[in-house]
Amino acid sequence: MILLNIIIFIASCLVLVRAGTWVIQALSRIALYLRWSEFVVAFILMAFVSSLPELFIGISSALHGAPQISLGNIIGANVINLTLAVGLSVIFLGGLPVERKIVRRDSLYTAFVALLPLILILDGRLSRIDGIILLLFFTVYLSWLFVQKDRFSRTFNSKTVGFNRFLKDIFVFLISVGLLLVSAELVINSAISFAEVLQVPPIFIGILIIGAGTALPETYFAVRAALKHKPEMILGNLMGAVIITSLFVLGIVALISPIEITNFSPYFIARIFLFLAAIFFFVFIHTGEKISRKEAVFLLFIYIVFVAVEILVQ
């Protein structure tokens, strides 16, 4: 039975990641056809869509009465977004320029938002009231975004897309979302079984395994954007992913099934490294005019140590 669960889990993760990639590729071309701005593509489109695996994992885990898996998933994914994804994209880009004040201001909000769920859960519970607070923060931030007109000035128009291709991409998008739903359900069922068989907290499976899998779309897009020399799209995508998962996804999960934490020890290591990742990401954004390769290597080092410590402590 455990072997079957392993096969189902691996296959479901692969489908989850691949479907997320198909969604990103399809919506990239849809954005080209509709002439959306680079910021809309990076933050609102790519960040939201690449967060769909976390959203479906969250809803599925909440409906199964195991919302702790979603919390672990988002903590793990955010550590990856702020360390591994940023680090790899900076190395491929040769340094990530951070020139605009508005991006620096966003980085402060991103660092705060990444830590907000951990603050709200200090009383041992992420309640429905906490979920509403997270969703209110998300709504306020979105409202503020749309009054920043300079964010919509640069159009994402590197090439043209025909109407037939546009229709095909809509079809691919719908199919891929369906695959995301099915694979997320299978991942959660397998993760719950793993936690029971291995006698480890579900949070551990969420942080280390599911978190790594669901963060792959964001990492993929960040590296692709780096190779195409689109630094604003890298930051827009990664900061957007952190904000959307921490506020919108966890807010939805808490509304469906409040998250009860009776033992904080499984969260201890992840909380420390998420704090470190958020702080150093914010510091590197504000030192100089770019995130350098040395700073990128340091972020990668944080992620490697995080994984090693999580494995050794369990």
C-alpha positions as CSV (number, residue, x, y, z in Angstrom):
1,M,0.0,0.0,0.0
2,I,2.8,2.4,0.8
3,L,4.5,1.7,-2.5
4,L,1.2,2.5,-4.3
5,N,0.9,5.8,-2.4
6,I,4.5,6.7,-3.3
7,I,3.7,6.1,-7.0
8,I,0.5,8.0,-6.8
9,F,2.2,10.9,-4.9
10,I,5.1,11.2,-7.4
11,A,2.9,10.9,-10.4
12,S,0.4,13.5,-9.0
13,C,3.2,15.9,-8.2
14,L,4.6,15.6,-11.7
15,V,1.1,16.3,-13.1
16,L,0.6,19.2,-10.7
17,V,3.9,20.8,-11.8
18,R,3.4,20.1,-15.5
19,A,-0.2,21.4,-15.5
20,G,1.0,24.5,-13.7
21,T,3.6,25.0,-16.4
22,W,1.0,24.5,-19.2
23,V,-1.2,27.1,-17.5
24,I,1.7,29.6,-17.4
25,Q,2.7,29.0,-21.0
26,A,-0.9,29.3,-22.2
27,L,-1.6,32.5,-20.3
28,S,1.7,34.0,-21.5
29,R,0.4,33.8,-25.1
30,I,-3.1,34.9,-24.0
31,A,-1.4,38.0,-22.5
32,L,0.5,38.6,-25.7
33,Y,-2.7,38.5,-27.7
34,L,-4.5,40.8,-25.4
35,R,-1.5,43.2,-25.1
36,W,-1.5,43.2,-21.3
37,S,1.2,45.1,-19.4
38,E,4.3,43.3,-18.1
39,F,3.2,44.0,-14.6
40,V,-0.2,42.5,-15.1
41,V,1.4,39.4,-16.6
42,A,4.0,39.1,-13.9
43,F,2.1,39.9,-10.7
44,I,-1.6,39.5,-11.3
45,L,-1.5,36.8,-14.0
46,M,1.7,34.7,-13.5
47,A,1.8,35.1,-9.7
48,F,-1.9,34.2,-9.3
49,V,-1.9,31.4,-11.8
50,S,1.4,29.9,-10.6
51,S,-0.2,29.9,-7.1
52,L,-3.1,27.7,-8.3
53,P,-1.4,24.5,-7.1
54,E,-1.2,26.0,-3.6
55,L,-4.8,27.1,-3.8
56,F,-6.1,23.7,-4.9
57,I,-3.8,22.0,-2.3
58,G,-5.2,24.3,0.3
59,I,-8.9,23.8,-0.5
60,S,-8.4,20.0,-0.8
61,S,-6.5,19.8,2.6
62,A,-9.2,22.0,4.3
63,L,-12.0,19.8,3.0
64,H,-10.1,16.7,4.2
65,G,-9.8,18.3,7.7
66,A,-6.0,18.6,7.4
67,P,-5.5,22.4,6.7
68,Q,-2.1,22.1,8.5
69,I,-0.8,20.6,5.2
70,S,-1.7,23.8,3.4
71,L,0.0,26.0,6.0
72,G,3.2,23.9,5.7
73,N,2.9,23.9,1.9
74,I,2.8,27.8,1.8
75,I,5.6,28.2,4.4
76,G,7.8,25.9,2.4
77,A,6.9,27.5,-1.0
78,N,7.5,31.0,0.4
79,V,10.9,30.0,1.6
80,I,11.7,28.7,-1.9
81,N,10.3,31.8,-3.6
82,L,12.4,34.1,-1.4
83,T,15.6,32.1,-1.6
84,L,15.9,29.4,-4.3
85,A,13.8,31.1,-7.0
86,V,15.3,34.6,-6.4
87,G,18.8,33.1,-6.2
88,L,18.6,31.1,-9.4
89,S,17.1,34.0,-11.4
90,V,19.8,36.4,-10.2
91,I,22.6,34.0,-11.2
92,F,21.1,33.5,-14.6
93,L,20.5,37.2,-15.0
94,G,24.0,38.2,-13.7
95,G,22.4,40.5,-11.1
96,L,18.8,41.7,-10.6
97,P,18.4,45.4,-10.9
98,V,16.1,47.1,-8.3
99,E,15.8,50.7,-9.4
100,R,12.2,51.8,-8.8
101,K,11.0,53.0,-5.4
102,I,7.7,51.3,-5.9
103,V,9.4,47.9,-6.1
104,R,11.4,48.6,-3.0
105,R,8.1,49.5,-1.2
106,D,6.5,46.3,-2.4
107,S,9.4,44.3,-1.0
108,L,8.6,45.6,2.5
109,Y,5.0,44.6,2.2
110,T,6.1,41.2,0.8
111,A,8.4,40.5,3.8
112,F,5.6,41.6,6.2
113,V,3.0,39.4,4.5
114,A,5.2,36.4,4.4
115,L,5.4,36.6,8.2
116,L,1.8,37.7,8.9
117,P,0.2,34.2,9.1
118,L,2.9,33.1,11.6
119,I,2.0,36.2,13.7
120,L,-1.7,35.4,13.6
121,I,-1.2,31.8,14.5
122,L,0.8,32.5,17.7
123,D,-2.3,31.9,19.7
124,G,-2.4,28.4,18.4
125,R,-5.2,28.9,15.9
126,L,-5.6,30.5,12.5
127,S,-9.3,31.2,12.9
128,R,-12.0,32.3,10.4
129,I,-11.5,35.8,11.8
130,D,-7.8,35.5,11.0
131,G,-8.8,34.3,7.5
132,I,-11.0,37.4,7.0
133,I,-8.1,39.6,8.2
134,L,-5.8,38.0,5.6
135,L,-8.3,38.5,2.8
136,L,-8.8,42.1,3.8
137,F,-5.1,42.7,3.6
138,F,-5.2,41.1,0.1
139,T,-8.1,43.2,-1.0
140,V,-6.5,46.5,0.2
141,Y,-3.3,45.6,-1.5
142,L,-5.0,44.8,-4.8
143,S,-6.9,48.1,-4.6
144,W,-3.7,50.0,-4.0
145,L,-2.0,48.2,-7.0
146,F,-4.6,49.3,-9.5
147,V,-4.2,53.0,-8.7
148,Q,-0.5,52.8,-9.5
149,K,-0.8,53.7,-13.2
150,D,2.9,53.5,-14.0
151,R,2.8,49.8,-13.4
152,F,0.7,49.3,-16.6
153,S,2.8,51.4,-18.9
154,R,5.1,48.7,-20.4
155,T,3.2,46.3,-22.7
156,F,4.1,42.7,-22.8
157,N,4.4,42.5,-26.6
158,S,7.6,40.7,-27.6
159,K,5.8,38.8,-30.4
160,T,2.4,38.4,-31.9
161,V,-0.1,35.6,-31.3
162,G,-2.8,34.7,-33.8
163,F,-6.5,34.2,-33.0
164,N,-6.4,30.4,-33.6
165,R,-3.4,30.1,-31.2
166,F,-5.4,32.3,-28.7
167,L,-8.4,29.9,-28.8
168,K,-6.1,26.8,-28.4
169,D,-4.4,28.4,-25.4
170,I,-7.8,29.0,-23.7
171,F,-8.6,25.3,-24.2
172,V,-5.2,24.3,-22.8
173,F,-5.7,26.6,-19.8
174,L,-9.1,25.0,-19.0
175,I,-7.7,21.4,-19.3
176,S,-4.7,22.3,-17.2
177,V,-6.8,23.8,-14.4
178,G,-8.8,20.5,-14.4
179,L,-5.6,18.5,-14.1
180,L,-4.5,20.8,-11.2
181,L,-7.7,20.0,-9.4
182,V,-7.4,16.3,-9.8
183,S,-3.7,16.1,-9.0
184,A,-4.0,18.3,-5.9
185,E,-6.7,16.0,-4.5
186,L,-4.4,12.9,-5.1
187,V,-1.4,14.7,-3.6
188,I,-3.3,15.5,-0.4
189,N,-4.6,11.9,0.0
190,S,-1.1,10.6,-0.5
191,A,0.4,13.1,1.9
192,I,-2.0,12.2,4.7
193,S,-1.2,8.5,4.2
194,F,2.6,9.3,4.3
195,A,2.2,11.3,7.5
196,E,0.3,8.4,9.2
197,V,2.7,5.7,8.0
198,L,5.9,7.6,8.7
199,Q,4.5,9.0,11.9
200,V,5.5,12.5,11.1
201,P,3.4,15.6,11.4
202,P,1.5,16.5,8.2
203,I,3.2,19.9,8.4
204,F,6.5,18.3,7.6
205,I,5.2,16.7,4.4
206,G,3.7,20.1,3.5
207,I,6.8,22.1,4.2
208,L,9.5,20.0,2.6
209,I,7.8,17.9,-0.1
210,I,4.6,19.6,-1.3
211,G,6.0,23.1,-0.8
212,A,8.9,22.3,-3.1
213,G,6.6,20.8,-5.8
214,T,4.1,23.7,-5.8
215,A,6.8,26.3,-5.9
216,L,8.3,24.9,-9.1
217,P,6.0,27.0,-11.4
218,E,7.1,30.2,-9.8
219,T,10.8,29.1,-10.0
220,Y,10.4,28.1,-13.6
221,F,8.9,31.4,-14.6
222,A,11.5,33.4,-12.6
223,V,14.3,31.6,-14.5
224,R,12.6,32.0,-17.8
225,A,12.2,35.7,-17.2
226,A,15.8,36.0,-16.2
227,L,16.9,34.3,-19.4
228,K,14.8,36.9,-21.3
229,H,16.2,39.8,-19.3
230,K,12.9,40.8,-17.7
231,P,13.9,41.7,-14.1
232,E,10.6,43.4,-13.2
233,M,8.7,40.3,-14.2
234,I,10.9,38.2,-11.9
235,L,10.2,40.4,-8.8
236,G,6.5,40.9,-9.8
237,N,6.0,37.1,-10.1
238,L,7.8,36.1,-6.9
239,M,6.6,38.9,-4.7
240,G,3.1,38.3,-6.1
241,A,3.3,34.6,-5.3
242,V,4.2,35.2,-1.7
243,I,1.5,37.8,-1.2
244,I,-1.2,35.7,-2.9
245,T,-0.5,32.5,-1.1
246,S,0.0,34.1,2.3
247,L,-3.1,36.3,2.2
248,F,-5.6,34.9,-0.4
249,V,-4.9,31.1,-0.2
250,L,-4.5,30.9,3.5
251,G,-7.4,33.2,4.0
252,I,-9.6,30.9,2.0
253,V,-8.3,27.8,3.8
254,A,-8.9,29.4,7.2
255,L,-12.5,30.2,6.2
256,I,-13.2,26.6,5.1
257,S,-11.4,24.9,8.0
258,P,-9.6,26.9,10.8
259,I,-6.1,25.7,11.4
260,E,-5.4,24.4,14.9
261,I,-1.8,24.1,16.1
262,T,-1.4,22.1,19.3
263,N,2.4,21.6,18.9
264,F,4.5,24.3,17.5
265,S,7.8,22.3,17.3
266,P,7.2,21.0,13.7
267,Y,6.9,24.7,12.6
268,F,9.9,25.9,14.6
269,I,12.6,25.4,11.9
270,A,10.4,26.5,9.0
271,R,9.4,29.7,10.9
272,I,13.0,30.6,11.6
273,F,14.1,30.1,8.0
274,L,11.0,31.9,6.6
275,F,11.9,34.9,8.9
276,L,15.5,34.8,7.6
277,A,14.4,34.5,4.0
278,A,12.0,37.5,4.3
279,I,14.5,39.7,6.1
280,F,17.5,39.0,3.8
281,F,15.3,39.4,0.7
282,F,14.2,42.8,2.0
283,V,17.7,43.8,2.9
284,F,19.2,42.8,-0.5
285,I,16.4,44.7,-2.3
286,H,17.4,47.9,-0.4
287,T,21.2,47.6,-0.6
288,G,22.6,49.1,-3.7
289,E,20.7,49.1,-7.0
290,K,20.5,45.4,-7.6
291,I,20.6,42.0,-6.0
292,S,24.1,40.8,-6.7
293,R,25.3,37.2,-7.5
294,K,27.0,37.0,-4.1
295,E,23.7,37.9,-2.4
296,A,22.0,35.3,-4.6
297,V,24.5,32.6,-3.5
298,F,23.7,33.5,0.1
299,L,20.0,33.1,-0.5
300,L,20.7,29.7,-2.1
301,F,22.8,28.8,0.9
302,I,19.8,29.6,3.2
303,Y,17.6,27.2,1.2
304,I,20.1,24.4,1.3
305,V,20.6,24.8,5.1
306,F,16.8,24.9,5.5
307,V,16.3,21.6,3.7
308,A,19.2,19.9,5.6
309,V,18.0,21.0,9.0
310,E,14.4,20.0,8.3
311,I,15.5,16.5,7.3
312,L,18.0,16.1,10.3
313,V,15.5,17.4,12.9
314,Q,12.7,15.0,11.9
